[in-house]
Amino acid sequence: MSRGSALFLCITIACGLLAGCSSVKTPDIDPVEMARDSVQNAVSGRMHRPLAQKPGTVCIVRNPRVKIGAAIPGLRDAFEKRGIHAVVVERASACPGPWRVHYVMRRSWDFTTYLGTAELSLYKNQTLVSTASYKSGKLTLTKWGRTRERIDSVVGKLLGEK
């Protein structure tokens, strides 16, 4: 065996020994649940504290990172529809009353933009009272629905509506 062949053989064996195998544990995925989440829009809500009475006025704390034009008007309309006066403020400390709403909304894209997710949190003073969220299904044709209608349903869940 020539010196070059021996060197090549040594390098090949060393690389083979140094190359390790890795195993990655992934969580169990339920294909039925994954398919269901893809073909329907989901709205959910959770009450963290009992809502003894509806707020008379809520402050919507503007989120400058949300670029969805219908976000503020949709939130305002959804609260007003339920008899709750909505005031938009730039920061939580500017809220004149005890009730405030924080929100995050994200757009998704599939031929055109649509509301992909929305998350709302309702606070009384510094205490979290309820949360609600919306997530569009990826394979559903209803994901392109009206953003204000989606926001309205999330506000309903935020206030404990069924």
N, C-alpha and C positions, 0 to 999 in steps of 0.2 A: 504494500500500500504506500502510495507516495505521501510525502509530507503534506501537500495541499489537500489530498483526499482525507487524511487523518484529521486535519484541522477542520475541514468542512463537517466531518462526522461528529467531532467533539462539539462544535457550535450547534449543530442540529439537535444533539442529545441534550445539551445544556438548555437550549430554548424550550425543548419539550418538557424538561423537568421544571423549569422556572414558570412556564405557563400554567397557571392554576385554573381550576374549575370553580365556578361560582354558582351558587344556588340562591335564587331570590324567592322568598315566600310572598305570595300575593294573597290578598283576602279572598275568601270564597265569594263568588259572584253568582247571584241567582238570575239566570237568563230570563225567566218570566217577569221578575220585578224590573229588570233592566229594560225589557221590551215595553212593559206597561208605562214606565216613566218616559219613554221616548215617544209614545203615541198619544199622550194626553197632557193638557196643561194642569198644573197642580197649584192649589191655593191652600195654605194651612195657617193656623193661628194657635197661639198658646197664651193663656192668662197666667201671669206670674203672681198676681195679687188680685183679690176680688174687686170687681168694678161695681161698687155700690150704687153709683149713679153716673149717668153720662156727663162728661164735661160740658160746661156751657160755652167755653172758649178754649181752643188749643192754639199753640204757637207751632208753626211749621218752621223748623230750623233749616234754612236754605243750605243745601249741600252743593258747593261750587264745582265739585267734580262730576256731578250728574249733568250731562249735556242733552237730556231728553226734554224737548220743548214742552211736552204735555205734562211733565212731572208736577210742577207747582199748580197749574190750573186744575189738573186732575185731582190732586190731593184736596185743594180748596173746595172744589165742587162736591167731592165725595163727603166731606165733613158737613158742608152747608146743607146737602140733601138730607142729612140726618138731624138737622136742627142745631148743629154745633158751629159756632162762629170760628172761622179760621183766620189767623193773622200770620203773615210771613215775616220772620225775623232773620237777621244775618248771623246771629250767634245766640246760644242758649241764655246767656246772661241778660240779653235784651228782652226776654219774654216777660210780659207784665203779670202773667198769672202762673198758677202751679202746673198746668198741663202743657207738655210739649211733645212733638213728634220729630224723630230723626229718621231719615230714609237713605237708602242706597238703591239705585236702579242702574241696570246695565242693558245696553242694546246688544242684540245679536243680529246676524246678517244671514240671509238666505234669499237671494235675488233682490231683496230690499231689506231695510232694517225693521226690526220689531222689538217689542219689550221682551228681553230674555229672562231677566230676573228683577224682582223688587223685594226689598226687605224694609219693614217699618218697625219702629220701636216707640211705644207710648210710655212716657214718664209722668209721674206726679211728683213734683218737687224733685228730689234726686233719686226716687225709687222707680225701678222698672215695673210697670204694671202689665204690659202685654207686648207680644211680638207677633208679626204676621209676615208671610212671604208668598211670593208667586214665582213659579218656574215654568217656562214654556216647554212643551214637549218638542223634541227635535224632529220627529217624523209626522207630526200632526199638521193638518192643513188649517187648523184654527189658530195657529200661532201668530198669524198676521192680523188678528182682530184689533179692535180699537184699543189704544193704550189707556184711554180714560176709563173704559169699562173694566179693564184689568185692574187698574188702580182702585176703582170703586169696590171691587170684590175683596181686595186686600184690606182696605180700610174697614169693610164690614167685619172681616175676621179679627182685625185689631180691636174692634169694639165688642167682640164676643158674639156676633151674629152667627147663626147656624148656616 
